[in-house]
Amino acid sequence: MEFTPIQSIDKISSLEQLNGVTGKLDDGNKAEIPFQSLFTDAIQNVKDTDAAKNAAIYDLATGNTDSIHDVMIASTKATLSVDLLVNLRNKALEAYNEITNMQV
């Protein structure tokens, strides 16, 4: 029976190498942060689903559509996207509070 030896682990020279993120510069002002894009995407999702909900309600109110199912689906999507954004905010604040309470 043949065993293969355990190989050594290479040193990690920086945190960026660990995360695999180098940070792109947008217009030379600031680096793009993946965590930030998560929140901006969630906010844009809330805006889009709210606009779709309002359009569906307007179409139902003006008689352009008879499908109340589409209105309910759009309303539920909007509600879920707001709930997701609120939960993301709460988890981020909770993580921030944990970090600030750490003793060094």
ABEGO torsion letter per residue (X at the ends): XBBBBBBBBBBBABAAAAAGBAEBBBGGABBBBAAAAAAAAAAAAAAAAAAAAAAAAAAAAAGABABAAAAAAAAAAAAAAAAAAAAAAAAAAAAAAAAAABBX
